[in-house]
Amino acid sequence: MGGFSAMIGNPPWERPRVEDKEWWSMYPSIANAKKSTRLKMINELRTKEPMLVTEYENEIKKYDLLKNYFSGGQFPLTGHGSMNLYGLFAEIMVVLSKNIGLITQTNLVTDAMTHRWFKQQVLSKRISGIVDFVNKKPFFKMLRLTLAFQLSQ
């Protein structure tokens, strides 16, 4: 069996989708509107700022293509639902590495999106223990002090 003896990485903690409130933050009235109102406002903006609306729509298309790829069978354990890139990253790590040891947000072992991955790791005895901790020290200085992490081996 091939693979790496150990891998170190920094998984991205993002969801492959456009976050409307963040994307439209330069237009607070659009960003803070309810979805149906926001869609109307974006449609009205099409006449004033057609390039901006096109850019927004292209971003949505890009993320839809990305999500379709991730859910197309390459990632059977984590490529479903409201996926997060750290789950996909963890799935790649266990395919490429003989043994795993991960420091990630606790969500990797608690989220519904990654439950299939976690279950497989436990059943195949690839994870033998988990230590959960909060970033109070702080261990990771640039992150908020209440963020929970887990160390698994």
C-alpha positions as a LaTeX table, in Angstrom:
\begin{tabular}{lrrr}
\hline
Residue & $x$ (\AA) & $y$ (\AA) & $z$ (\AA) \\
\hline
Met1 & 0.00 & 0.00 & 0.00 \\
Gly2 & 1.44 & 3.36 & $-1.01$ \\
Gly3 & 0.91 & 6.72 & 0.54 \\
Phe4 & 2.59 & 9.13 & 2.88 \\
Ser5 & 3.65 & 8.21 & 6.41 \\
Ala6 & 2.55 & 11.62 & 7.64 \\
Met7 & 0.97 & 14.73 & 6.21 \\
Ile8 & 0.72 & 18.25 & 7.56 \\
Gly9 & $-1.78$ & 20.69 & 6.16 \\
Asn10 & $-3.95$ & 23.63 & 6.96 \\
Pro11 & $-7.45$ & 22.78 & 5.78 \\
Pro12 & $-9.58$ & 25.62 & 4.46 \\
Trp13 & $-12.64$ & 26.27 & 6.64 \\
Glu14 & $-14.91$ & 27.63 & 3.97 \\
Arg15 & $-18.09$ & 26.54 & 2.33 \\
Pro16 & $-18.09$ & 26.42 & $-1.48$ \\
Arg17 & $-20.92$ & 28.87 & $-1.98$ \\
Val18 & $-21.59$ & 32.57 & $-2.36$ \\
Glu19 & $-22.55$ & 34.19 & 0.93 \\
Asp20 & $-24.95$ & 36.94 & $-0.19$ \\
Lys21 & $-24.56$ & 39.08 & 2.92 \\
Glu22 & $-20.79$ & 39.08 & 2.53 \\
Trp23 & $-20.83$ & 39.49 & $-1.26$ \\
Trp24 & $-23.23$ & 42.45 & $-1.18$ \\
Ser25 & $-21.64$ & 44.10 & 1.87 \\
Met26 & $-20.83$ & 47.21 & $-0.19$ \\
Tyr27 & $-24.62$ & 47.62 & $-0.52$ \\
Pro28 & $-25.87$ & 47.17 & 3.09 \\
Ser29 & $-29.52$ & 47.55 & 2.08 \\
Ile30 & $-29.13$ & 44.54 & $-0.25$ \\
Ala31 & $-26.94$ & 42.55 & 2.13 \\
Asn32 & $-29.35$ & 42.93 & 5.05 \\
Ala33 & $-32.57$ & 42.36 & 3.09 \\
Lys34 & $-34.59$ & 39.16 & 3.26 \\
Lys35 & $-33.87$ & 36.77 & 0.41 \\
Ser36 & $-36.91$ & 37.58 & $-1.76$ \\
Thr37 & $-36.37$ & 41.33 & $-1.31$ \\
Arg38 & $-32.64$ & 40.95 & $-1.93$ \\
Leu39 & $-33.31$ & 39.16 & $-5.24$ \\
Lys40 & $-35.62$ & 41.98 & $-6.35$ \\
Met41 & $-33.05$ & 44.59 & $-5.37$ \\
Ile42 & $-30.32$ & 42.76 & $-7.27$ \\
Asn43 & $-32.56$ & 42.58 & $-10.33$ \\
Glu44 & $-33.21$ & 46.33 & $-10.08$ \\
Leu45 & $-29.46$ & 46.97 & $-9.74$ \\
Arg46 & $-28.96$ & 45.21 & $-13.08$ \\
Thr47 & $-29.79$ & 48.44 & $-14.95$ \\
Lys48 & $-27.42$ & 50.62 & $-12.87$ \\
Glu49 & $-24.57$ & 48.14 & $-12.31$ \\
Pro50 & $-24.87$ & 45.39 & $-14.96$ \\
Met51 & $-21.20$ & 44.35 & $-14.65$ \\
Leu52 & $-21.51$ & 43.92 & $-10.89$ \\
Val53 & $-24.65$ & 41.78 & $-11.17$ \\
Thr54 & $-22.98$ & 39.68 & $-13.90$ \\
Glu55 & $-19.93$ & 39.20 & $-11.66$ \\
Tyr56 & $-22.22$ & 38.05 & $-8.83$ \\
Glu57 & $-24.06$ & 35.61 & $-11.11$ \\
Asn58 & $-20.74$ & 34.27 & $-12.42$ \\
Glu59 & $-19.59$ & 33.66 & $-8.84$ \\
Ile60 & $-22.77$ & 31.65 & $-8.19$ \\
Lys61 & $-22.19$ & 29.62 & $-11.37$ \\
Lys62 & $-18.55$ & 28.99 & $-10.38$ \\
Tyr63 & $-19.54$ & 27.68 & $-6.96$ \\
Asp64 & $-22.35$ & 25.58 & $-8.44$ \\
Leu65 & $-19.83$ & 23.91 & $-10.77$ \\
Leu66 & $-17.46$ & 23.35 & $-7.87$ \\
Lys67 & $-20.20$ & 21.86 & $-5.71$ \\
Asn68 & $-21.32$ & 19.60 & $-8.56$ \\
Tyr69 & $-17.75$ & 18.35 & $-8.92$ \\
Phe70 & $-17.38$ & 17.68 & $-5.19$ \\
Ser71 & $-20.70$ & 15.85 & $-5.02$ \\
Gly72 & $-20.07$ & 13.86 & $-8.22$ \\
Gly73 & $-18.51$ & 10.81 & $-6.55$ \\
Gln74 & $-14.93$ & 11.94 & $-5.95$ \\
Phe75 & $-15.75$ & 12.62 & $-2.29$ \\
Pro76 & $-18.32$ & 9.99 & $-1.26$ \\
Leu77 & $-17.96$ & 10.65 & 2.47 \\
Thr78 & $-17.97$ & 14.46 & 2.58 \\
Gly79 & $-19.17$ & 15.71 & $-0.82$ \\
His80 & $-22.83$ & 16.09 & 0.08 \\
Gly81 & $-25.21$ & 18.51 & 1.74 \\
Ser82 & $-23.93$ & 21.85 & 2.95 \\
Met83 & $-20.31$ & 20.82 & 2.49 \\
Asn84 & $-17.30$ & 22.53 & 3.96 \\
Leu85 & $-13.86$ & 22.37 & 2.38 \\
Tyr86 & $-12.20$ & 21.04 & 5.56 \\
Gly87 & $-14.23$ & 17.82 & 5.22 \\
Leu88 & $-13.08$ & 17.36 & 1.63 \\
Phe89 & $-9.51$ & 18.06 & 2.75 \\
Ala90 & $-9.76$ & 15.42 & 5.51 \\
Glu91 & $-11.13$ & 12.88 & 3.03 \\
Ile92 & $-8.15$ & 13.47 & 0.73 \\
Met93 & $-5.74$ & 13.12 & 3.66 \\
Val94 & $-7.01$ & 9.69 & 4.65 \\
Val95 & $-6.78$ & 8.48 & 1.05 \\
Leu96 & $-3.18$ & 9.67 & 0.69 \\
Ser97 & $-1.81$ & 8.82 & 4.14 \\
Lys98 & $-1.29$ & 5.51 & 5.96 \\
Asn99 & $-1.96$ & 7.06 & 9.36 \\
Ile100 & $-3.82$ & 10.19 & 10.22 \\
Gly101 & $-3.33$ & 12.73 & 12.92 \\
Leu102 & $-5.40$ & 15.86 & 12.55 \\
Ile103 & $-5.77$ & 19.17 & 14.32 \\
Thr104 & $-8.96$ & 20.73 & 13.00 \\
Gln105 & $-12.00$ & 22.53 & 14.24 \\
Thr106 & $-14.17$ & 20.19 & 16.30 \\
Asn107 & $-16.79$ & 20.41 & 13.53 \\
Leu108 & $-14.88$ & 17.74 & 11.57 \\
Val109 & $-16.03$ & 15.09 & 14.04 \\
Thr110 & $-19.38$ & 16.61 & 15.04 \\
Asp111 & $-21.00$ & 18.03 & 11.88 \\
Ala112 & $-23.74$ & 16.17 & 10.03 \\
Met113 & $-21.86$ & 16.93 & 6.80 \\
Thr114 & $-18.83$ & 14.87 & 7.91 \\
His115 & $-20.57$ & 12.10 & 9.89 \\
Arg116 & $-19.98$ & 9.51 & 7.14 \\
Trp117 & $-16.27$ & 10.32 & 7.08 \\
Phe118 & $-15.97$ & 10.18 & 10.87 \\
Lys119 & $-17.91$ & 6.93 & 11.12 \\
Gln120 & $-15.62$ & 5.29 & 8.55 \\
Gln121 & $-12.49$ & 6.45 & 10.37 \\
Val122 & $-13.75$ & 5.03 & 13.68 \\
Leu123 & $-14.96$ & 1.72 & 12.19 \\
Ser124 & $-11.71$ & 1.21 & 10.27 \\
Lys125 & $-9.75$ & 2.14 & 13.46 \\
Arg126 & $-7.92$ & 4.98 & 11.68 \\
Ile127 & $-8.94$ & 7.25 & 14.54 \\
Ser128 & $-8.14$ & 5.80 & 17.93 \\
Gly129 & $-8.57$ & 8.87 & 20.09 \\
Ile130 & $-9.82$ & 12.44 & 20.12 \\
Val131 & $-8.91$ & 15.32 & 22.40 \\
Asp132 & $-11.13$ & 18.39 & 22.22 \\
Phe133 & $-9.87$ & 21.81 & 23.33 \\
Val134 & $-10.86$ & 25.46 & 23.17 \\
Asn135 & $-8.43$ & 28.11 & 21.91 \\
Lys136 & $-8.22$ & 29.85 & 25.33 \\
Lys137 & $-4.40$ & 30.02 & 25.70 \\
Pro138 & $-4.56$ & 31.06 & 22.76 \\
Phe139 & $-2.86$ & 28.28 & 20.84 \\
Phe140 & $-3.78$ & 30.00 & 17.59 \\
Lys141 & $-3.28$ & 33.71 & 18.20 \\
Met142 & $-5.12$ & 34.99 & 15.12 \\
Leu143 & $-8.33$ & 33.09 & 15.92 \\
Arg144 & $-11.04$ & 33.86 & 18.42 \\
Leu145 & $-10.58$ & 32.47 & 21.93 \\
Thr146 & $-13.84$ & 30.49 & 21.96 \\
Leu147 & $-13.10$ & 28.43 & 18.84 \\
Ala148 & $-13.09$ & 24.66 & 19.56 \\
Phe149 & $-10.54$ & 22.30 & 18.04 \\
Gln150 & $-9.94$ & 18.58 & 18.13 \\
Leu151 & $-6.79$ & 16.55 & 17.93 \\
Ser152 & $-7.37$ & 13.08 & 16.53 \\
Gln153 & $-5.03$ & 10.17 & 15.95 \\
\hline
\end{tabular}
